[in-house]
């Protein structure tokens, strides 16, 4: 489990983990870090992030996202509304929904 420490100003630091690597992988990680002018720790973080991103792209392939569908519906409804001129600054923004009576 990741451990979390507090910095000297009291704010929590990022979680820390400890990993045991074979000698060869550690050497390769050090070479990669040197080539990209990074610390070994930062290079490991970058590679983990890339690996997680690729994993989820490969494993989880949702059909069309519902968020995109909802966004398209919302945009279409906004575009259908008539244009009204504002009289002064609006007090609040109101979004109108279609009533079920129509």
Backbone as XML, in Angstrom:
<?xml version="1.0"?>
<chain id="A" units="angstrom">
  <residue number="1" name="UNK">
    <atom name="N" x="0.845" y="-1.180" z="0.000"/>
    <atom name="CA" x="0.000" y="0.000" z="0.000"/>
    <atom name="C" x="0.886" y="1.236" z="0.000"/>
  </residue>
  <residue number="2" name="UNK">
    <atom name="N" x="0.462" y="2.243" z="-0.722"/>
    <atom name="CA" x="1.215" y="3.491" z="-0.803"/>
    <atom name="C" x="1.160" y="4.222" z="0.530"/>
  </residue>
  <residue number="3" name="UNK">
    <atom name="N" x="2.277" y="4.825" z="0.897"/>
    <atom name="CA" x="2.329" y="5.599" z="2.136"/>
    <atom name="C" x="2.302" y="7.081" z="1.770"/>
  </residue>
  <residue number="4" name="UNK">
    <atom name="N" x="1.730" y="7.873" z="2.637"/>
    <atom name="CA" x="1.641" y="9.310" z="2.410"/>
    <atom name="C" x="2.286" y="10.019" z="3.587"/>
  </residue>
  <residue number="5" name="UNK">
    <atom name="N" x="3.178" y="10.948" z="3.273"/>
    <atom name="CA" x="3.852" y="11.725" z="4.300"/>
    <atom name="C" x="3.416" y="13.171" z="4.197"/>
  </residue>
  <residue number="6" name="UNK">
    <atom name="N" x="3.717" y="13.947" z="5.213"/>
    <atom name="CA" x="3.438" y="15.376" z="5.197"/>
    <atom name="C" x="4.738" y="16.141" z="5.012"/>
  </residue>
  <residue number="7" name="UNK">
    <atom name="N" x="4.665" y="17.230" z="4.247"/>
    <atom name="CA" x="5.847" y="18.066" z="4.075"/>
    <atom name="C" x="6.012" y="18.952" z="5.303"/>
  </residue>
  <residue number="8" name="UNK">
    <atom name="N" x="7.072" y="19.731" z="5.315"/>
    <atom name="CA" x="7.349" y="20.583" z="6.472"/>
    <atom name="C" x="6.283" y="21.651" z="6.685"/>
  </residue>
  <residue number="9" name="UNK">
    <atom name="N" x="5.570" y="22.037" z="5.607"/>
    <atom name="CA" x="4.522" y="23.038" z="5.776"/>
    <atom name="C" x="3.168" y="22.407" z="6.103"/>
  </residue>
  <residue number="10" name="UNK">
    <atom name="N" x="3.126" y="21.088" z="6.275"/>
    <atom name="CA" x="1.910" y="20.422" z="6.696"/>
    <atom name="C" x="1.061" y="19.853" z="5.572"/>
  </residue>
  <residue number="11" name="UNK">
    <atom name="N" x="1.376" y="20.231" z="4.327"/>
    <atom name="CA" x="0.601" y="19.710" z="3.199"/>
    <atom name="C" x="1.018" y="18.265" z="2.924"/>
  </residue>
  <residue number="12" name="UNK">
    <atom name="N" x="0.061" y="17.416" z="2.542"/>
    <atom name="CA" x="0.420" y="16.022" z="2.265"/>
    <atom name="C" x="1.242" y="15.895" z="0.986"/>
  </residue>
  <residue number="13" name="UNK">
    <atom name="N" x="2.250" y="15.037" z="1.026"/>
    <atom name="CA" x="3.049" y="14.754" z="-0.157"/>
    <atom name="C" x="2.323" y="13.714" z="-1.005"/>
  </residue>
  <residue number="14" name="UNK">
    <atom name="N" x="2.810" y="13.536" z="-2.219"/>
    <atom name="CA" x="2.251" y="12.502" z="-3.093"/>
    <atom name="C" x="2.514" y="11.134" z="-2.469"/>
  </residue>
  <residue number="15" name="UNK">
    <atom name="N" x="1.632" y="10.146" z="-2.732"/>
    <atom name="CA" x="1.843" y="8.807" z="-2.183"/>
    <atom name="C" x="3.160" y="8.211" z="-2.667"/>
  </residue>
  <residue number="16" name="UNK">
    <atom name="N" x="3.771" y="7.400" z="-1.833"/>
    <atom name="CA" x="5.054" y="6.752" z="-2.142"/>
    <atom name="C" x="4.859" y="5.249" z="-2.177"/>
  </residue>
  <residue number="17" name="UNK">
    <atom name="N" x="5.540" y="4.613" z="-3.133"/>
    <atom name="CA" x="5.548" y="3.157" z="-3.172"/>
    <atom name="C" x="6.992" y="2.686" z="-3.260"/>
  </residue>
  <residue number="18" name="UNK">
    <atom name="N" x="7.211" y="1.450" z="-2.919"/>
    <atom name="CA" x="8.538" y="0.870" z="-3.011"/>
    <atom name="C" x="8.448" y="-0.335" z="-3.937"/>
  </residue>
  <residue number="19" name="UNK">
    <atom name="N" x="9.376" y="-0.412" z="-4.896"/>
    <atom name="CA" x="9.368" y="-1.477" z="-5.885"/>
    <atom name="C" x="10.740" y="-2.138" z="-5.893"/>
  </residue>
  <residue number="20" name="UNK">
    <atom name="N" x="10.750" y="-3.451" z="-5.960"/>
    <atom name="CA" x="12.008" y="-4.196" z="-6.070"/>
    <atom name="C" x="12.154" y="-4.621" z="-7.526"/>
  </residue>
  <residue number="21" name="UNK">
    <atom name="N" x="13.269" y="-4.201" z="-8.150"/>
    <atom name="CA" x="13.497" y="-4.491" z="-9.562"/>
    <atom name="C" x="14.698" y="-5.407" z="-9.735"/>
  </residue>
  <residue number="22" name="UNK">
    <atom name="N" x="14.665" y="-6.239" z="-10.761"/>
    <atom name="CA" x="15.867" y="-6.994" z="-11.100"/>
    <atom name="C" x="16.974" y="-6.032" z="-11.543"/>
  </residue>
  <residue number="23" name="UNK">
    <atom name="N" x="18.187" y="-6.450" z="-11.398"/>
    <atom name="CA" x="19.344" y="-5.603" z="-11.705"/>
    <atom name="C" x="19.296" y="-5.059" z="-13.135"/>
  </residue>
  <residue number="24" name="UNK">
    <atom name="N" x="18.960" y="-5.909" z="-14.099"/>
    <atom name="CA" x="18.935" y="-5.504" z="-15.505"/>
    <atom name="C" x="17.909" y="-4.398" z="-15.745"/>
  </residue>
  <residue number="25" name="UNK">
    <atom name="N" x="16.709" y="-4.539" z="-15.194"/>
    <atom name="CA" x="15.675" y="-3.523" z="-15.379"/>
    <atom name="C" x="16.083" y="-2.216" z="-14.723"/>
  </residue>
  <residue number="26" name="UNK">
    <atom name="N" x="16.722" y="-2.308" z="-13.577"/>
    <atom name="CA" x="17.183" y="-1.097" z="-12.887"/>
    <atom name="C" x="18.233" y="-0.367" z="-13.730"/>
  </residue>
  <residue number="27" name="UNK">
    <atom name="N" x="19.143" y="-1.112" z="-14.344"/>
    <atom name="CA" x="20.157" y="-0.500" z="-15.210"/>
    <atom name="C" x="19.508" y="0.144" z="-16.433"/>
  </residue>
  <residue number="28" name="UNK">
    <atom name="N" x="18.548" y="-0.551" z="-17.027"/>
    <atom name="CA" x="17.857" y="-0.005" z="-18.197"/>
    <atom name="C" x="17.084" y="1.262" z="-17.830"/>
  </residue>
  <residue number="29" name="UNK">
    <atom name="N" x="16.450" y="1.262" z="-16.675"/>
    <atom name="CA" x="15.711" y="2.431" z="-16.205"/>
    <atom name="C" x="16.659" y="3.606" z="-15.991"/>
  </residue>
  <residue number="30" name="UNK">
    <atom name="N" x="17.820" y="3.334" z="-15.447"/>
    <atom name="CA" x="18.817" y="4.382" z="-15.218"/>
    <atom name="C" x="19.292" y="4.969" z="-16.543"/>
  </residue>
  <residue number="31" name="UNK">
    <atom name="N" x="19.499" y="4.122" z="-17.540"/>
    <atom name="CA" x="19.930" y="4.593" z="-18.866"/>
    <atom name="C" x="18.851" y="5.471" z="-19.496"/>
  </residue>
  <residue number="32" name="UNK">
    <atom name="N" x="17.604" y="5.011" z="-19.439"/>
    <atom name="CA" x="16.498" y="5.811" z="-19.981"/>
    <atom name="C" x="16.407" y="7.166" z="-19.289"/>
  </residue>
  <residue number="33" name="UNK">
    <atom name="N" x="16.530" y="7.163" z="-17.971"/>
    <atom name="CA" x="16.443" y="8.410" z="-17.205"/>
    <atom name="C" x="17.564" y="9.369" z="-17.599"/>
  </residue>
  <residue number="34" name="UNK">
    <atom name="N" x="18.759" y="8.840" z="-17.763"/>
    <atom name="CA" x="19.896" y="9.674" z="-18.155"/>
    <atom name="C" x="19.683" y="10.260" z="-19.545"/>
  </residue>
  <residue number="35" name="UNK">
    <atom name="N" x="19.185" y="9.433" z="-20.464"/>
    <atom name="CA" x="18.946" y="9.894" z="-21.837"/>
    <atom name="C" x="17.904" y="11.005" z="-21.906"/>
  </residue>
  <residue number="36" name="UNK">
    <atom name="N" x="16.953" y="11.005" z="-20.998"/>
    <atom name="CA" x="15.895" y="12.017" z="-21.009"/>
    <atom name="C" x="16.098" y="13.098" z="-19.949"/>
  </residue>
  <residue number="37" name="UNK">
    <atom name="N" x="17.269" y="13.115" z="-19.322"/>
    <atom name="CA" x="17.605" y="14.114" z="-18.291"/>
    <atom name="C" x="16.566" y="14.124" z="-17.177"/>
  </residue>
  <residue number="38" name="UNK">
    <atom name="N" x="16.209" y="12.944" z="-16.709"/>
    <atom name="CA" x="15.259" y="12.794" z="-15.614"/>
    <atom name="C" x="15.923" y="12.047" z="-14.475"/>
  </residue>
  <residue number="39" name="UNK">
    <atom name="N" x="15.276" y="12.106" z="-13.322"/>
    <atom name="CA" x="15.715" y="11.240" z="-12.231"/>
    <atom name="C" x="15.170" y="9.844" z="-12.508"/>
  </residue>
  <residue number="40" name="UNK">
    <atom name="N" x="15.769" y="8.853" z="-11.894"/>
    <atom name="CA" x="15.299" y="7.479" z="-12.067"/>
    <atom name="C" x="13.867" y="7.358" z="-11.562"/>
  </residue>
  <residue number="41" name="UNK">
    <atom name="N" x="13.585" y="8.004" z="-10.457"/>
    <atom name="CA" x="12.248" y="7.969" z="-9.878"/>
    <atom name="C" x="11.219" y="8.582" z="-10.823"/>
  </residue>
  <residue number="42" name="UNK">
    <atom name="N" x="11.551" y="9.734" z="-11.423"/>
    <atom name="CA" x="10.638" y="10.386" z="-12.346"/>
    <atom name="C" x="10.453" y="9.561" z="-13.607"/>
  </residue>
  <residue number="43" name="UNK">
    <atom name="N" x="11.518" y="8.940" z="-14.090"/>
    <atom name="CA" x="11.424" y="8.096" z="-15.280"/>
    <atom name="C" x="10.506" y="6.912" z="-15.014"/>
  </residue>
  <residue number="44" name="UNK">
    <atom name="N" x="10.617" y="6.320" z="-13.826"/>
    <atom name="CA" x="9.741" y="5.209" z="-13.461"/>
    <atom name="C" x="8.289" y="5.663" z="-13.437"/>
  </residue>
  <residue number="45" name="UNK">
    <atom name="N" x="8.045" y="6.853" z="-12.907"/>
    <atom name="CA" x="6.690" y="7.405" z="-12.858"/>
    <atom name="C" x="6.122" y="7.572" z="-14.258"/>
  </residue>
  <residue number="46" name="UNK">
    <atom name="N" x="6.922" y="8.139" z="-15.174"/>
    <atom name="CA" x="6.477" y="8.360" z="-16.547"/>
    <atom name="C" x="6.150" y="7.033" z="-17.227"/>
  </residue>
  <residue number="47" name="UNK">
    <atom name="N" x="7.024" y="6.043" z="-17.056"/>
    <atom name="CA" x="6.794" y="4.742" z="-17.690"/>
    <atom name="C" x="5.565" y="4.047" z="-17.113"/>
  </residue>
  <residue number="48" name="UNK">
    <atom name="N" x="5.345" y="4.181" z="-15.826"/>
    <atom name="CA" x="4.147" y="3.599" z="-15.203"/>
    <atom name="C" x="2.896" y="4.274" z="-15.751"/>
  </residue>
  <residue number="49" name="UNK">
    <atom name="N" x="2.921" y="5.602" z="-15.858"/>
    <atom name="CA" x="1.765" y="6.327" z="-16.407"/>
    <atom name="C" x="1.463" y="5.880" z="-17.829"/>
  </residue>
  <residue number="50" name="UNK">
    <atom name="N" x="2.502" y="5.764" z="-18.655"/>
    <atom name="CA" x="2.305" y="5.334" z="-20.041"/>
    <atom name="C" x="1.760" y="3.910" z="-20.097"/>
  </residue>
  <residue number="51" name="UNK">
    <atom name="N" x="2.291" y="3.040" z="-19.249"/>
    <atom name="CA" x="1.830" y="1.657" z="-19.218"/>
    <atom name="C" x="0.377" y="1.548" z="-18.805"/>
  </residue>
  <residue number="52" name="UNK">
    <atom name="N" x="-0.015" y="2.316" z="-17.812"/>
    <atom name="CA" x="-1.419" y="2.305" z="-17.352"/>
    <atom name="C" x="-2.333" y="2.834" z="-18.449"/>
  </residue>
  <residue number="53" name="UNK">
    <atom name="N" x="-1.917" y="3.909" z="-19.116"/>
    <atom name="CA" x="-2.725" y="4.479" z="-20.195"/>
    <atom name="C" x="-2.913" y="3.447" z="-21.312"/>
  </residue>
  <residue number="54" name="UNK">
    <atom name="N" x="-1.833" y="2.795" z="-21.730"/>
    <atom name="CA" x="-1.920" y="1.786" z="-22.792"/>
    <atom name="C" x="-2.780" y="0.610" z="-22.361"/>
  </residue>
  <residue number="55" name="UNK">
    <atom name="N" x="-2.678" y="0.217" z="-21.106"/>
    <atom name="CA" x="-3.460" y="-0.902" z="-20.601"/>
    <atom name="C" x="-4.950" y="-0.605" z="-20.722"/>
  </residue>
  <residue number="56" name="UNK">
    <atom name="N" x="-5.361" y="0.567" z="-20.266"/>
    <atom name="CA" x="-6.777" y="0.897" z="-20.307"/>
    <atom name="C" x="-7.269" y="1.121" z="-21.738"/>
  </residue>
  <residue number="57" name="UNK">
    <atom name="N" x="-6.415" y="1.651" z="-22.605"/>
    <atom name="CA" x="-6.802" y="1.798" z="-24.004"/>
    <atom name="C" x="-7.013" y="0.431" z="-24.645"/>
  </residue>
  <residue number="58" name="UNK">
    <atom name="N" x="-6.196" y="-0.535" z="-24.283"/>
    <atom name="CA" x="-6.268" y="-1.878" z="-24.865"/>
    <atom name="C" x="-7.405" y="-2.693" z="-24.261"/>
  </residue>
  <residue number="59" name="UNK">
    <atom name="N" x="-7.544" y="-2.665" z="-22.949"/>
    <atom name="CA" x="-8.493" y="-3.509" z="-22.238"/>
    <atom name="C" x="-9.912" y="-2.970" z="-22.256"/>
  </residue>
  <residue number="60" name="UNK">
    <atom name="N" x="-10.044" y="-1.682" z="-22.132"/>
    <atom name="CA" x="-11.379" y="-1.086" z="-22.024"/>
    <atom name="C" x="-11.652" y="-0.298" z="-23.301"/>
  </residue>
  <residue number="61" name="UNK">
    <atom name="N" x="-12.458" y="-0.877" z="-24.158"/>
    <atom name="CA" x="-12.830" y="-0.205" z="-25.398"/>
    <atom name="C" x="-14.337" y="-0.004" z="-25.381"/>
  </residue>
  <residue number="62" name="UNK">
    <atom name="N" x="-14.794" y="1.058" z="-24.726"/>
    <atom name="CA" x="-16.235" y="1.289" z="-24.689"/>
    <atom name="C" x="-16.740" y="1.631" z="-26.080"/>
  </residue>
  <residue number="63" name="UNK">
    <atom name="N" x="-18.010" y="1.303" z="-26.364"/>
    <atom name="CA" x="-18.544" y="1.728" z="-27.651"/>
    <atom name="C" x="-18.527" y="3.253" z="-27.707"/>
  </residue>
  <residue number="64" name="UNK">
    <atom name="N" x="-19.553" y="3.896" z="-28.058"/>
    <atom name="CA" x="-19.574" y="5.360" z="-28.066"/>
    <atom name="C" x="-19.888" y="5.823" z="-26.653"/>
  </residue>
  <residue number="65" name="UNK">
    <atom name="N" x="-19.088" y="6.731" z="-26.177"/>
    <atom name="CA" x="-19.253" y="7.211" z="-24.811"/>
    <atom name="C" x="-20.592" y="7.905" z="-24.628"/>
  </residue>
  <residue number="66" name="UNK">
    <atom name="N" x="-21.244" y="7.595" z="-23.511"/>
    <atom name="CA" x="-22.514" y="8.249" z="-23.211"/>
    <atom name="C" x="-22.324" y="9.739" z="-22.995"/>
  </residue>
  <residue number="67" name="UNK">
    <atom name="N" x="-21.169" y="10.104" z="-22.497"/>
    <atom name="CA" x="-20.900" y="11.527" z="-22.272"/>
    <atom name="C" x="-20.933" y="12.267" z="-23.602"/>
  </residue>
  <residue number="68" name="UNK">
    <atom name="N" x="-20.322" y="11.676" z="-24.642"/>
    <atom name="CA" x="-20.329" y="12.321" z="-25.952"/>
    <atom name="C" x="-21.740" y="12.415" z="-26.501"/>
  </residue>
  <residue number="69" name="UNK">
    <atom name="N" x="-22.532" y="11.364" z="-26.308"/>
    <atom name="CA" x="-23.913" y="11.379" z="-26.786"/>
    <atom name="C" x="-24.696" y="12.469" z="-26.077"/>
  </residue>
  <residue number="70" name="UNK">
    <atom name="N" x="-24.562" y="12.541" z="-24.746"/>
    <atom name="CA" x="-25.270" y="13.567" z="-23.984"/>
    <atom name="C" x="-24.818" y="14.965" z="-24.388"/>
  </residue>
  <residue number="71" name="UNK">
    <atom name="N" x="-23.530" y="15.127" z="-24.648"/>
    <atom name="CA" x="-23.013" y="16.427" z="-25.071"/>
    <atom name="C" x="-23.616" y="16.832" z="-26.405"/>
  </residue>
  <residue number="72" name="UNK">
    <atom name="N" x="-23.697" y="15.886" z="-27.328"/>
    <atom name="CA" x="-24.279" y="16.185" z="-28.639"/>
    <atom name="C" x="-25.744" y="16.573" z="-28.506"/>
  </residue>
  <residue number="73" name="UNK">
    <atom name="N" x="-26.494" y="15.861" z="-27.679"/>
    <atom name="CA" x="-27.909" y="16.186" z="-27.473"/>
    <atom name="C" x="-28.051" y="17.584" z="-26.871"/>
  </residue>
  <residue number="74" name="UNK">
    <atom name="N" x="-27.225" y="17.880" z="-25.879"/>
    <atom name="CA" x="-27.267" y="19.177" z="-25.216"/>
    <atom name="C" x="-26.946" y="20.289" z="-26.218"/>
  </residue>
  <residue number="75" name="UNK">
    <atom name="N" x="-25.915" y="20.073" z="-27.038"/>
    <atom name="CA" x="-25.518" y="21.074" z="-28.027"/>
    <atom name="C" x="-26.636" y="21.290" z="-29.040"/>
  </residue>
  <residue number="76" name="UNK">
    <atom name="N" x="-27.242" y="20.199" z="-29.506"/>
    <atom name="CA" x="-28.337" y="20.317" z="-30.470"/>
    <atom name="C" x="-29.503" y="21.112" z="-29.890"/>
  </residue>
  <residue number="77" name="UNK">
    <atom name="N" x="-29.843" y="20.836" z="-28.634"/>
    <atom name="CA" x="-30.947" y="21.563" z="-27.995"/>
    <atom name="C" x="-30.627" y="23.040" z="-27.857"/>
  </residue>
  <residue number="78" name="UNK">
    <atom name="N" x="-29.394" y="23.358" z="-27.506"/>
    <atom name="CA" x="-29.007" y="24.767" z="-27.388"/>
    <atom name="C" x="-29.082" y="25.473" z="-28.742"/>
  </residue>
  <residue number="79" name="UNK">
    <atom name="N" x="-28.642" y="24.776" z="-29.789"/>
    <atom name="CA" x="-28.652" y="25.387" z="-31.112"/>
    <atom name="C" x="-30.067" y="25.597" z="-31.635"/>
  </residue>
  <residue number="80" name="UNK">
    <atom name="N" x="-31.029" y="24.810" z="-31.185"/>
    <atom name="CA" x="-32.413" y="24.945" z="-31.621"/>
    <atom name="C" x="-33.114" y="26.133" z="-30.961"/>
  </residue>
  <residue number="81" name="UNK">
    <atom name="N" x="-32.602" y="26.585" z="-29.803"/>
    <atom name="CA" x="-33.242" y="27.687" z="-29.099"/>
    <atom name="C" x="-33.088" y="28.973" z="-29.897"/>
  </residue>
  <residue number="82" name="UNK">
    <atom name="N" x="-34.098" y="29.828" z="-29.783"/>
    <atom name="CA" x="-34.040" y="31.101" z="-30.485"/>
    <atom name="C" x="-33.043" y="32.028" z="-29.792"/>
  </residue>
  <residue number="83" name="UNK">
    <atom name="N" x="-32.511" y="32.957" z="-30.580"/>
    <atom name="CA" x="-31.526" y="33.903" z="-30.055"/>
    <atom name="C" x="-32.275" y="35.067" z="-29.429"/>
  </residue>
  <residue number="84" name="UNK">
    <atom name="N" x="-31.950" y="35.398" z="-28.198"/>
    <atom name="CA" x="-32.590" y="36.514" z="-27.492"/>
    <atom name="C" x="-31.512" y="37.518" z="-27.102"/>
  </residue>
  <residue number="85" name="UNK">
    <atom name="N" x="-31.835" y="38.781" z="-27.230"/>
    <atom name="CA" x="-30.896" y="39.805" z="-26.809"/>
    <atom name="C" x="-30.992" y="40.002" z="-25.311"/>
  </residue>
  <residue number="86" name="UNK">
    <atom name="N" x="-29.853" y="40.175" z="-24.682"/>
    <atom name="CA" x="-29.826" y="40.393" z="-23.240"/>
    <atom name="C" x="-30.024" y="41.866" z="-22.932"/>
  </residue>
  <residue number="87" name="UNK">
    <atom name="N" x="-30.738" y="42.129" z="-21.865"/>
    <atom name="CA" x="-30.899" y="43.493" z="-21.374"/>
    <atom name="C" x="-30.091" y="43.585" z="-20.099"/>
  </residue>
  <residue number="88" name="UNK">
    <atom name="N" x="-28.879" y="44.045" z="-20.222"/>
    <atom name="CA" x="-28.009" y="44.111" z="-19.058"/>
    <atom name="C" x="-27.403" y="42.753" z="-18.761"/>
  </residue>
  <residue number="89" name="UNK">
    <atom name="N" x="-26.669" y="42.688" z="-17.677"/>
    <atom name="CA" x="-26.023" y="41.438" z="-17.287"/>
    <atom name="C" x="-27.055" y="40.474" z="-16.714"/>
  </residue>
  <residue number="90" name="UNK">
    <atom name="N" x="-27.007" y="39.217" z="-17.065"/>
    <atom name="CA" x="-27.977" y="38.258" z="-16.525"/>
    <atom name="C" x="-27.721" y="37.996" z="-15.046"/>
  </residue>
  <residue number="91" name="UNK">
    <atom name="N" x="-28.793" y="37.800" z="-14.317"/>
    <atom name="CA" x="-28.669" y="37.486" z="-12.896"/>
    <atom name="C" x="-28.234" y="36.042" z="-12.692"/>
  </residue>
  <residue number="92" name="UNK">
    <atom name="N" x="-28.770" y="35.168" z="-13.521"/>
    <atom name="CA" x="-28.356" y="33.766" z="-13.507"/>
    <atom name="C" x="-28.677" y="33.152" z="-14.847"/>
  </residue>
  <residue number="93" name="UNK">
    <atom name="N" x="-27.994" y="32.095" z="-15.161"/>
    <atom name="CA" x="-28.217" y="31.413" z="-16.428"/>
    <atom name="C" x="-29.275" y="30.349" z="-16.215"/>
  </residue>
  <residue number="94" name="UNK">
    <atom name="N" x="-30.240" y="30.304" z="-17.109"/>
    <atom name="CA" x="-31.298" y="29.301" z="-17.013"/>
    <atom name="C" x="-31.254" y="28.420" z="-18.245"/>
  </residue>
  <residue number="95" name="UNK">
    <atom name="N" x="-31.261" y="27.129" z="-18.020"/>
    <atom name="CA" x="-31.328" y="26.166" z="-19.107"/>
    <atom name="C" x="-32.731" y="25.587" z="-19.122"/>
  </residue>
  <residue number="96" name="UNK">
    <atom name="N" x="-33.357" y="25.628" z="-20.268"/>
    <atom name="CA" x="-34.724" y="25.135" z="-20.387"/>
    <atom name="C" x="-34.716" y="23.714" z="-20.931"/>
  </residue>
  <residue number="97" name="UNK">
    <atom name="N" x="-35.507" y="22.881" z="-20.299"/>
    <atom name="CA" x="-35.671" y="21.512" z="-20.765"/>
    <atom name="C" x="-37.006" y="21.399" z="-21.478"/>
  </residue>
  <residue number="98" name="UNK">
    <atom name="N" x="-37.047" y="20.452" z="-22.403"/>
    <atom name="CA" x="-38.320" y="20.206" z="-23.060"/>
    <atom name="C" x="-39.267" y="19.609" z="-22.041"/>
  </residue>
  <residue number="99" name="UNK">
    <atom name="N" x="-40.492" y="20.073" z="-22.045"/>
    <atom name="CA" x="-41.464" y="19.479" z="-21.144"/>
    <atom name="C" x="-42.036" y="18.232" z="-21.797"/>
  </residue>
  <residue number="100" name="UNK">
    <atom name="N" x="-42.513" y="17.316" z="-20.987"/>
    <atom name="CA" x="-43.080" y="16.076" z="-21.503"/>
    <atom name="C" x="-44.469" y="16.273" z="-22.093"/>
  </residue>
  <residue number="101" name="UNK">
    <atom name="N" x="-45.032" y="17.492" z="-21.953"/>
    <atom name="CA" x="-46.379" y="17.781" z="-22.448"/>
    <atom name="C" x="-46.403" y="17.887" z="-23.967"/>
  </residue>
  <residue number="102" name="UNK">
    <atom name="N" x="-45.264" y="18.191" z="-24.600"/>
    <atom name="CA" x="-45.227" y="18.411" z="-26.062"/>
    <atom name="C" x="-45.233" y="17.121" z="-26.822"/>
  </residue>
</chain>
